[in-house]
Every structure is written in C-alpha cells, then in structure tokens.
Amino acid sequence: MPGPEELVRRAAGRVVDARRPDGTAYRSLPEDVGKVLASELGLPLREIQALCLDAGIVPERYARNLNAHSMPQQARLLRSRAVVVGLGGLGGHVLDTLCRMGVGRIAAADGDSFEQSNLNRQLLSSAATLGQPKAQAALERAAQINPAVELHAEQVFWDERAMESILTGADIVVDALGGLDDRPALARAATGAGVPLVTAAIAGHSGYVATVLPGEAGPTALIGTGAAAEDTLGSPAPAVAIAANLQCAEALRILGGDKPVLAGKMLVFDLVDMTFETMQIA
C-alpha cells in the first residue's frame, strides 16, 4: 500500500489552499480529486482520505470537524469499524451522523420495513420509503451522504449468535434497538467480543444514554425486559434525535481514541423541564 509520501506526490497540483473560518490556512483535498486518486491507486476512498490526513492534507468534507477532532483522530475514524443494531428512530440518526463524521466501515441490521407511524421521528423514513426495508434505505442514504463509508446493512433481526459474529473486529457497537427484550443479548455479545457498547432509550420526552464496557453492568441490569415505557409515553422526534446524537458523541469519542465519559454511568435527560443529570450505575 502506498504511504503518505506517495499520495502527496500523486496529489501534487491537485491539492487546494484553503482557510478555516478563523483564518487558519490548510491544504484541502477536493472530493472529486480523492475519488480520482482512489481509482489511480486502487484503494478505498476512505483510505485515500486517511492517508491524506496522515500527510497533513484535509479532505474538504471534514474541514469543519477540525479542530474539534485532530487530523490523527479523523484518520482514526476513517480506519475504524462500527456496528449499529437497529435502523429505526435511534439508528437512522446514528447512521447519518457516523457517515457524515467519516466512520469508515459500518455494519448494521434491521429486519423491519418503514410504515406510516415511523414518519414522526425516523430520519430514514419518508413518503417515498414507505414499505421499503430499513436496511435498503440505509444503504441508499449512506451512499448519498459519504461515498467513502463502506456500509454493510442486512434486512434481518440478528440473534445473539449473529451479534457475536458481526461484533468480531468491531471498535464500537451502538445499541439502537427498539424495546427492551433484545438488549441483554446484545450486551452479552458485546462483552464476549470485548467491544464497548453505547446504549440509549427514550420514553416520551425523556431518555438516557450510557456506555457499557465489556464485563461491566449497564442499564439493562437495572431496567430488565418486558414492556417498554415508550409504548405508552410515545416517541417524539426531539427526544429520539437528542438520544441518538448523544450516543454518537460518545461513540465518536471512543473511536477517536479518547476515554468514554459515560462508562458506568447513565446520562438522563428530560425535555419537559430541560434537565440533564448523570447517574452512577451500581
């Protein structure tokens, strides 16, 4: 595989001088140039983008990620692998954000198709996607947002054995499941694979987000299974979007090489009185 030096040589004359809003100068790789380099070098676009960052060249689509993320962290995101279980309310927002942020490889699954009751909150749903499998909508969305992302999406409900298999080699798993019954199996699979789990749930205008490190207790141990509170309290769009993006913030932090903030904790929010509280999980 060519290194950053070879990439710089190939990109000579095609890199653009640019400035951030604060006036800081940087070398920018336009999207179309990245695609040409990927074709010339026979590499995935995500690796071309990562090699550019290794060489101090910023793919323009990630310019506004910096300095919130360093160049090495952005390259690390491009070389990471995330698993998203569920592509409904939480999962659609999570997928969208991970693609925009440049997480290079994503595996996801959901056995459902879109129905009218999804339209109030599920980002991947629209009048045009009603009846369409959520996994297919996810593939189309990811390709439109960021062609550098390699998404493997299955129209299936993974059982525990499948979860264990798909989590092998993953860097993070995001629990975007609906209800409560399948969450213990996912938590066990994450522990078995040694993968951090970022989980969330909402009920009405409230919800929680937590990170469960392998072998540690998570919200499932406190809440259990059975009927979910959202079945009676509803699933309004603001609560879903906030929970999903809090999940993304924590997942991206971990993928970028930083320590999780919510390990062993639950961040609980209530949009009625606009409170956010952090609780320890015993």
N, C-alpha and C positions, 0 to 999 in steps of 0.2 A: 504494500500500500504506500502511495506517495506521502511524504511528510509535508509539514507546513512550508518548507523551503520550496519544494516543487510546486506547490499550489500558488505561492507568491509569484514564482516565475511564470506560470501559466496565466495568472490573473493580471500580469503586468499590462498596463494600459487600459484595463477594463474596470479597475477599482476607482471609485469616485471620491473626491474630497468633499466632506460634509461637516456640518456643525450641529451640535445639540442646541436646544432652546437656551441653555445658559452660555452659549458661545464656545463651548469646548469643541475643538476640532477632532475629527476621527476619519478613518478610512472606511468607506462603505462599499459593500458588495450588493449591487442591484439583484433583484430576484431572477431576472432573465439570464444574467451572467452566471449565477450559481447553477442554473439548470444546464447551461451550455458546458460548464466545467464538469458537472456530474456525468454528462454524456461523453465528453472527451476522455475522462479518466476512468470511466466505468465504475463509478462509486455512487452509493445512495446520496441523494441531495442532503440528507441530514448530516452525513459525514463530511461532505464538502463544507457545509456551514460550520461544523465543529472545527475542521481544520483551519478555516478562515479565522475563527476566534482564537485558535492556538497561535496564529500568526499576527494577532492584533488587528484583524480586519473584521468589521461588524456587518453581518448580514442585515440589510436595512430594515427588514421586518422586525428585528429585535432591538433596534436602536433605542426605543423608548423603554425597554426593560432595564437599560443601564442608566444610572448606577445603582438602581435597586438590586440588581444582580450583577456580579462582576462578569467579565468575559470568561474566566475559567468556569464559573458556575453555569453560565449559559451553555458552554460547550458540554458540561457535565449533563445538563438536562437533555441535550440532543443525543447523548450516548446512553441515556437511561431507559428503563422499561417499566411501565406502569400497567397495572391491571385494574379495570373498572368493572365492578359486578353490579349490573343494573344500568339501564339506559333510559329511565323514565324521568321523573322530576329532578332528583339529585343528579343522576347520571348524565343527563343531557347537558346540564350546566357544567359539570365536571369535565366532560369530554371537550366541550367547546373551549374552556379555559386552558386545559392542558395542551390542546393543539395550538392555540394562539401563543402560548408561552414557549413552545418548541420542545415538548417532551417527545423524543424521537420515535419510540416504539410503545404502542398501547395495545393491549388485548382487552376485549370487552365482550359482554354477553347479555342478552335479554331475550326471552322466548316470546314476548308479547308483541302485538301489533297495536298501532295507535287507534284510539277511539275518541269520541267527541268529549268525553269527560276529562281527557288529558289536556285539552286545549287551554285550560285556565292557567297552566303552570309549566308544562313540559316544553323545553326550548326546542327540541327536535320535532315537535308536533306542529302541524298547520292544516289548513283545509285541504291542501294538496297531498299531505301524507296520511290522511285518514285511511285506515285499512292496511297501511304499509308496515312491514316488520320494522321494529325499532332499530334492529341491527343494520338493516339496509339504509335507513335514514341516517344512521351514524356514519356509515361508510361514505355516503354522499356528502354529508356535512364536513367531515374531516378533509376530504379531497378538495372541497371548495375553500376551506379556511387555510390549510397549510399542506401543500403537496409534499413537504419534506417528512411529514409524520407517516409512519408505517402503522396503520390500524388493522388489526385482525379482529373482526366483530362477528360473533356467532349468534344465530337465532335459536337459542337454546337456554334452558334453565340449568346451570351447572349443578350437579350434585357434589357431594363432598369429595369424592374421588377425582372428579374432573377439576374441582378447585385446586386440589393438591397438585395435580399435574400442571395446570396452567400457571400456578404460582412459582414453579421451579425456575429460578433465574431472574425473578422479578425483583425490582428495587423497592416497590411500594404497591400496596393494594388499597383501593378506595371502595369502601362499602357504600354502595348507592342502592341497596335493596329496599323494596317496599315491605312494610310489615315487620314482624319480629321473628317468625319461625325459622328462617334460613340463616339468621345471623350467627347462632352458635356454631354451625358447621363451618362458616367462613372464618370465624375466629380460630377454630381448631386447625383449619387448613393453613392459615397464616402462621400460626405458631409452629406447625410442622415444617413449613418451608423456611422459617426464620425470617419472615418478611413483616415489616411494620404495617399495621392496619390503621387507616384513618376512617373512622365511622361517624355517622350522623343520623339524626332522625328529627322529624318535626311533627307537631300536633297543633293545629290551629295557628296562632301567631307566635308560638314558642317552639324551641327546639334545642338540640345540643350537638356538639361536635367533640370528639375525643380521639386520642391516638393510643393504640394498644400495641405495645412492644411484645415480641414473641415471649410467651410464657407468663405474661402479666394479665391481671384481671382488667376487664373492660366493662362498659355499660351493660352488656348482655348479662353479666353476672348479677347485676342489680335489678334489671328490668324483667328478665326472663322472656318467655314466649307467650303466645296466645293473641288475643285481640289487641290491635294497636290503637292508641288514643286518637291517631289521625282519622280513623274510621268514623269517629263521632264528632271530632272537633274540626275536621276539614283540613285541606292542604292548599292554603292561599299562596299565590306566587311569591310575594316578598319573603316569606319565611323559607320557602324552598330555595330561592336564589341565594339568600344570605348563608344558609347552612352549607350549600354546595360550594360557595366561594370561600368560606372559612375552611372547608375541607381542602380546597385547592391550595390555599395559602400555606397550610401545614404540610401538605404533600410536597409542594414545590420547595419548601424549606428543607425538608429531609432529602429530596432528590439533589438539591444543590450542595449538600454536604454539611448543613448545619444541624444542630441538635433539635429534636422536636420540642415545641413549647408545651404541648398538651399531653405528653406521656404521663399516664397515671392520673389524668385529670379529665374533667368534663367542663367545657365552656357552655354555659346555659344562657340562652337569650330569650327575652320576652319583648315582642314588638308593641304590645299594648302600652306598657309603661317605659319602653325603651331602656331596659336594663340588660346588662351583660355581667354574669358572675362566673367565677371559676371555682369548681369544687374538686376536692381530692377524692379519688376512688379508693376505697379501703381495700 
